[in-house]
Amino acid sequence: MQRRDFLGTTCLAGAAALGAMAPAALAGDAPKKQCLELRLYRLDAGAMRERFEKFLAEAAIPAWNRIGVKPVGVFGAADGKTADLYVLLPHESAEAFATSAQRV
C-alpha cells in the first residue's frame, strides 16, 4: 500500500467516525469524557504470567469494578513473543484517577 493511499484512507475513516458522532453531540447525547490509564506489566513467560493473570481475575479487576472502574481491559501480544500485559482502566474523572489507589 502506498503512503498516500494509507493516509487518505486513514483520514477518510477518521472523518467518518467524527460524522457519526456529530448527531449525538448536537442532540446533547455526547459521550461522557473519561480519564484512561494504561498500565504495562512486564512479565516472564510461564508461571509468573499465570499467577499474575489469576491475581487480575480474582482480586484486582473485582476491586477496580467495586470502585467504579469498569470495564477493565487486559491485553497481551498476539504473536506470543512477549509475556507482557497491558491493562486499560477507564476512570470517570481525573479526581477518580487520583484517588483510585486509596479507594481500592
N, C-alpha and C positions, 0 to 999 in steps of 0.2 A: 504494500500500500504506500502510495506517495504521501509525503508530509502534508502537502496541500489538501489532498483528499481527506486525510485524517483530521486536520484542523477544521476543515469545512464541515465534516460530519459531526465533530465534537461540538462546534458552535451551534449547529442546527439542533442537536439533541438538547443542549442547554436552553436554547430559546423555546423549544417545545415544552420543556419542563416548566419554565417560567410562565409560559402561556397557559398551561394547565392550572397553575396556582393562582393566577390573576383573578378569576371569577370568585374564588373563595375569599380572597383578600378584600375584594370590593364589597362582598356581602357581609363582611365582619366576621367571617369564619376562619380567619388567618390562623395557621398553626401556632401553638404556644412555643415561645423560644425556650431552649434548653441549654444547659451547660454540659458539654460532653467531656468526659475524662477517659483517656485511652491509656491503659497500663500495659507495659510489656514485661512479661515474666520470662527470664532466660533460664531454661531448664535443661538438665541432662536427659537423654532418652532413657526409657525403661522405667524402673521402679520409681524414680523421683517424679517423673511426669504423672504416672498413675496415681501416686499419693496426692499430688497437687490437684489433679482433676477430681479426686474423691473429696478433698477438702473444699474445693469450689462448690461441688454439687450438694454436699451435706451441711456445710457451715456458712461459707462466705456468701453465696448467692441468696439463700434464705434470709440471712441477716440484712443484706442490702435491700431485699424486697420488703422486709418489715419496716424499714425507714423510708420507703417510697422510691427507691432507686430500682426502676424496672421499665422495660425488660433489660436484663443484663445480657450482653453478647460476649461469647467466648469463641475466639478464632485461632486456628493454627494453620501452618503452611500445608498446602495440599500436596506438595511434592514429597513430603516425608523426610527431607534432608535435615531439618532442624526440629527440635522438640519445643521451641519457644511458643508461648501462648500470648495472645493479645486479649485483653478484657476491656470492653467498652461499657462505661457506666454513664447513663443519662441522668443528670440532676435537674431538678425543676428550676433552680436559680443558682447564682454564684454563691449566695449565702448558704444554700443547702449543700453545695460542694464543699465550702469551707468548714462546715460543721459536721460533715458526714462521719469523720473519724471518731468524734466524741459520741455521736448518736448511736453508732454501731456498738 
